Amino acid sequence: MRTILSTIALFSLCGLWAQEYVPSFGRELPRGELLTYPSAEAASAADGGDNRYFSRLTEWSLDGNRFTTDFTVPFAWANRQVLLHVGEASGDYELFVNDRQAAYVADGNTPAEFNITKLTHEGRNKVEIRVMQPSPTAVLESWKENPAPKLGGIWLLSQPTMRIRDVVTQTRVGENGFATAEVALVIKSEALNPRTSRIHYRLLSPSGEDAAAGFKDLTLEMRKEDTVRFLARIPDNMLWSPELPTQYTLQLKTQYEGRYVEFAEMRIGFRQIELREGSMLLNGQPLELRIREVPPSLSENEIATLREQGYNTLKLLPGAVSESFLNFCDGQGLCVIAQAPIDTRRSGESRRKGGNPSNDPIWKEAYIERAENSYHTTKRHPSVVAFALATHSSNGINLYESYLNMKRFEDPRPFIYPEAGGEWNSDALLIEPAQQQVGE
């Protein structure tokens, strides 16, 4: 079926207008927000303030579409990695460090990180971000109307040469009153020779008891990456759900040559999502999704009000999603359908020449990248129960390929496209008709 449908779509593309799309380069693989600290006490406090290995960049000069600021690389960062995090931008942007191009990002709606170690030096450095105006990908962003240049959530983070790159979880509900939770710690080495570190982990229940604890030694070859996994038994009544949004605390630290070099602490919820005959099962039980479509800029008070009104699921409109928004939904027991930042309604529904970009292969990489960015930066949150590939974007080869690409991650959560019109590139998730948007 895939070959036949793809061939049909390609024939329909004959003569489509040519546009230039520049894919992102120079960025790290996308991940959920992960901050590391110089001590266990600092990791536990996690007050958001600057520390020895973390500093926010808040003072920027703006000249036209160019944002510039200075930053300092202290001596304490010697033999460590320097990572720059950009939470969002109003459009595509170029990144320069000390007047040298470091990266280009074709999706300013999702967080991006850059390893700028080789472009920096001890002492004062300069970073410049040029936001494209007009944005080359404006055709994919119908919810924006000539946005002014904007940046948000930018910081510097120093991690050791062999570092924690990401954390992901998976949960399997059993038949004996317990679920098996798997925590995967993705470890990356930037060293030019083999390096061994000891990865310590501790998983605490809400009452502070150990659900799992231990360590594993890991050796990585030059600039390689691997995953350390551990299991924990979670009582069924301690799984995350809208009625009881239980979260555990994960504490991590890495040790190199006897010295602890980084600490991290985060909240994690364990739950299992399944899709059977169009119905969603949460921890083996049917879950009725009472959905409200909302902008990701919704305040905590507005979210709490929707909860009181009986909604248990927020389907996001396109746009930048803050980590604090998802953290609040985790804690409040609100389910979330994350949304890839693609809305091409201004281009109309036609799949013919000059019509919707969803059927123009020149945009294929853009569709795939945006879906992956949205997925990887939100997947760790227990509140995120499904992913939407686009909204109001007709259909075509790019959404077919985007759907197939997301399926390779083997995530049991559904990938949906409500406007697919019965075509195969949307999982059959039975949801209520589109709700009135907040603010209408």
Residue pairs with C-beta under 8 A, 6 or more apart in sequence:
1 424
2 400
2 404
5 400
5 423
5 424
6 397
6 400
6 401
9 351
9 359
9 396
9 397
9 400
10 361
10 397
12 351
12 352
12 359
12 396
13 359
13 360
13 361
13 397
14 353
15 353
16 353
16 354
16 359
16 360
16 361
16 362
17 353
17 354
17 360
18 362
19 139
19 357
19 360
19 362
19 363
20 136
20 362
21 106
21 136
21 137
21 362
21 363
21 365
21 366
22 92
22 104
22 106
22 136
23 106
23 365
23 366
23 369
24 103
24 104
24 105
24 106
24 107
24 112
24 369
25 103
25 104
26 95
26 101
26 102
26 103
26 104
26 114
27 103
27 105
27 112
27 113
27 114
28 83
28 112
28 113
28 114
28 115
28 165
29 165
29 166
29 376
30 110
30 111
30 112
30 113
30 372
30 373
30 376
30 377
31 113
31 165
31 166
31 186
31 376
31 377
32 166
32 167
32 323
32 376
32 377
32 378
32 379
32 380
32 381
33 111
33 323
33 377
34 164
34 165
34 166
34 167
34 264
34 266
35 46
35 54
35 157
35 264
36 43
36 53
36 54
36 157
36 159
36 163
36 164
36 262
36 263
36 264
37 43
37 46
37 51
37 53
37 54
37 262
37 263
37 264
37 265
38 51
38 52
38 53
38 262
38 263
39 263
40 251
40 253
40 263
40 265
42 51
42 263
43 251
43 263
43 264
43 265
44 251
44 265
46 265
50 56
52 74
52 76
53 76
53 77
53 80
53 157
53 158
53 159
53 262
54 155
54 156
54 157
54 158
55 71
55 155
55 156
56 154
56 155
56 156
57 69
57 71
57 127
57 154
57 155
57 156
58 154
59 69
60 67
60 68
60 69
60 151
61 67
61 68
61 69
62 149
64 149
65 130
65 131
65 132
65 133
65 149
66 128
66 129
66 130
66 131
67 128
67 129
67 130
67 131
67 149
67 151
68 126
68 127
68 128
68 129
69 126
69 127
70 124
70 125
70 126
70 127
71 124
71 125
71 126
71 127
71 156
72 123
72 124
72 125
73 82
73 120
73 121
73 122
73 123
73 125
74 122
75 122
76 158
77 122
77 158
78 122
79 161
80 117
80 158
80 159
80 160
80 161
81 115
81 117
81 158
81 159
81 160
81 161
81 163
81 190
82 115
82 116
82 117
82 120
82 156
82 158
83 113
83 114
83 115
83 116
83 156
83 157
83 158
83 159
84 95
84 97
84 113
84 114
84 116
84 127
84 154
84 155
84 156
84 157
85 111
85 112
85 113
85 153
85 154
85 155
85 156
85 157
86 93
86 95
86 105
86 111
86 112
86 113
86 114
86 129
86 151
86 153
86 154
87 111
87 151
87 152
87 153
87 154
87 320
87 322
88 108
88 109
88 110
88 111
88 150
88 151
88 152
88 153
88 320
89 105
89 108
89 129
89 131
89 150
89 151
89 152
90 108
90 131
90 135
90 144
90 147
90 148
90 149
90 150
90 151
91 108
91 131
91 132
91 133
91 134
91 135
91 137
91 138
91 147
91 149
92 104
92 105
92 106
92 107
92 108
92 131
92 132
92 135
92 136
92 137
93 104
93 105
93 108
93 129
93 130
93 131
93 132
94 101
94 103
94 104
94 105
94 129
94 130
94 132
95 101
95 102
95 103
95 104
95 105
95 114
95 127
95 128
95 129
96 102
96 127
96 128
96 129
96 130
97 116
97 119
97 120
97 125
97 126
97 127
97 128
98 119
98 120
98 121
98 125
98 126
99 126
99 128
100 119
102 114
102 116
102 119
103 112
103 114
105 112
106 136
106 137
106 366
106 369
107 137
107 341
107 366
107 369
107 370
107 373
108 131
108 135
108 320
109 141
109 318
109 319
109 320
109 341
109 370
109 373
110 320
110 321
110 341
110 370
110 373
110 374
110 377
111 153
111 377
112 373
115 190
116 127
117 190
129 151
131 149
131 150
131 151
133 149
134 146
135 141
135 144
137 366
138 144
139 344
139 346
139 347
139 357
139 363
140 341
140 342
140 343
140 344
140 357
140 363
140 366
140 370
141 318
141 341
141 342
141 343
142 343
142 344
142 345
142 346
142 347
142 392
143 317
143 318
143 319
143 343
152 320
153 322
159 262
160 197
160 254
160 256
160 261
160 262
161 189
161 190
161 191
161 195
162 187
162 188
162 189
162 190
162 191
162 195
162 197
162 220
162 254
162 256
163 187
163 188
163 189
163 190
163 254
163 262
164 185
164 186
164 187
164 199
164 252
164 254
164 262
164 264
165 186
165 187
165 188
165 225
166 185
166 186
167 183
167 184
167 185
167 186
167 250
167 252
167 266
167 268
167 380
168 183
168 184
168 186
168 379
168 380
169 181
169 182
169 183
169 184
169 268
169 270
169 380
170 181
170 182
170 184
171 179
171 180
171 181
171 182
171 234
171 239
171 270
171 271
171 272
172 179
172 180
172 182
172 272
173 179
173 236
173 239
173 272
173 283
173 284
174 180
177 235
177 236
178 233
178 234
178 235
178 236
179 233
179 234
179 235
179 236
179 239
179 270
179 272
179 283
180 231
180 232
180 233
180 234
181 211
181 231
181 232
181 233
181 234
181 270
182 229
182 230
182 231
183 201
183 203
183 212
183 229
183 230
183 231
183 232
183 250
183 268
184 227
184 228
184 229
185 199
185 201
185 227
185 228
185 229
185 252
186 225
186 226
186 227
187 197
187 199
187 218
187 220
187 225
187 226
187 227
187 228
187 254
188 220
188 224
188 225
189 195
189 220
189 221
189 222
189 223
189 224
189 225
190 223
191 220
191 222
191 223
192 222
192 223
193 222
194 219
194 220
194 221
194 222
195 219
195 220
195 256
196 217
196 218
196 219
196 220
196 256
197 217
197 218
197 254
197 255
197 256
197 261
198 215
198 216
198 217
198 218
198 254
198 255
198 256
199 215
199 216
199 217
199 218
199 228
199 252
199 254
199 255
200 214
200 215
200 252
200 253
200 254
200 255
201 212
201 213
201 214
201 215
201 216
201 228
201 230
201 250
201 251
201 252
202 210
202 212
202 213
202 250
202 251
202 252
203 210
203 211
203 212
203 213
203 230
203 232
203 248
203 249
203 250
203 251
203 268
204 210
204 211
204 248
204 249
204 250
204 251
205 211
205 238
205 248
206 238
206 246
206 247
206 248
211 232
211 233
211 234
211 248
212 230
212 231
212 232
214 230
215 255
216 228
216 230
218 226
218 228
220 226
234 248
234 270
236 283
237 244
238 246
238 270
239 246
239 269
239 270
239 271
239 272
239 283
240 246
240 247
240 269
240 270
240 271
240 330
240 333
240 382
241 271
241 282
241 283
241 333
242 287
242 312
242 333
242 334
242 335
243 333
244 333
245 269
245 330
245 331
245 332
245 333
245 382
245 383
246 269
246 270
247 267
247 268
247 269
247 330
247 331
247 382
248 267
248 268
248 269
248 270
249 265
249 266
249 267
249 268
250 264
250 265
250 266
250 267
250 268
251 263
251 264
251 265
252 263
252 264
252 265
253 260
253 262
253 263
253 264
254 260
254 261
254 262
255 261
267 327
267 330
267 331
268 380
268 382
269 330
269 381
269 382
269 383
270 382
271 282
271 283
271 382
272 281
272 282
272 283
272 284
272 412
273 280
273 281
273 282
273 385
273 386
273 412
273 413
274 280
274 281
274 284
274 412
275 281
275 412
275 413
275 414
275 427
275 428
275 429
277 428
278 428
278 429
278 430
279 286
279 430
280 286
280 287
280 289
280 385
280 386
280 414
280 429
281 287
282 385
287 335
287 385
288 312
289 312
289 313
289 335
289 385
289 429
289 431
289 432
290 310
290 311
290 312
290 313
290 432
291 311
291 313
291 314
291 315
291 337
291 431
291 432
291 435
292 306
292 311
292 313
292 314
292 315
292 435
292 436
292 438
293 314
293 315
293 316
293 317
293 434
293 435
293 436
293 437
293 438
294 302
294 303
294 306
294 314
294 315
294 316
294 317
294 437
294 438
295 316
295 317
295 319
295 437
295 438
295 439
296 316
296 317
296 319
296 320
296 321
296 322
296 325
296 339
297 319
298 314
298 325
298 438
300 328
302 438
303 314
303 325
303 328
303 329
303 332
303 334
304 332
306 314
306 334
306 438
307 332
307 333
307 334
311 334
312 333
312 334
312 335
313 334
313 335
313 336
313 337
313 385
314 329
314 334
314 335
314 336
314 337
315 336
315 337
315 339
315 388
315 431
315 435
316 336
316 337
316 338
316 339
316 388
317 339
317 391
317 437
318 339
318 340
318 341
318 342
318 343
318 391
319 341
321 338
321 377
321 378
326 336
326 378
326 381
326 383
326 384
327 381
328 334
329 335
329 336
329 381
329 383
330 381
330 382
330 383
333 383
334 383
335 383
335 384
335 385
336 378
336 381
336 383
336 384
336 385
337 384
337 385
337 386
337 387
337 388
337 416
338 374
338 375
338 378
338 384
338 386
338 387
338 388
339 374
339 387
339 388
339 391
340 367
340 370
340 371
340 373
340 374
340 375
340 387
340 388
340 389
340 390
340 402
341 370
341 374
342 367
342 370
342 371
342 389
342 390
342 391
342 393
343 390
343 391
343 392
343 393
344 356
344 357
344 358
344 390
344 392
344 393
344 394
345 392
345 393
347 355
347 356
347 357
347 394
348 355
348 356
348 394
349 355
349 356
349 394
350 356
350 394
351 358
351 359
351 394
351 395
351 396
355 394
356 393
356 394
356 396
357 363
357 393
357 398
358 367
358 390
358 393
358 394
358 395
358 396
358 397
358 398
358 399
359 394
359 395
359 396
359 397
359 398
360 396
360 398
361 397
361 398
363 398
364 397
364 398
364 401
366 398
367 389
367 390
367 398
367 399
367 401
367 402
368 398
368 401
368 402
368 405
371 387
371 389
371 402
371 405
371 406
372 405
372 406
374 387
375 387
375 406
375 409
375 411
378 384
378 387
379 411
384 413
385 413
386 413
386 414
386 415
386 416
386 429
387 406
387 413
387 414
387 415
387 416
388 415
388 416
388 417
388 418
389 399
389 402
389 403
389 406
389 415
389 416
389 417
389 425
389 426
390 399
390 402
390 417
390 419
391 418
391 419
392 419
393 399
393 419
394 419
395 417
395 419
395 420
395 421
395 423
395 425
399 417
399 420
399 425
400 425
402 425
403 415
403 417
403 425
403 426
404 425
406 415
407 415
414 427
414 429
415 426
415 427
416 426
416 427
416 429
417 425
417 426
418 426
418 431
418 434
420 426
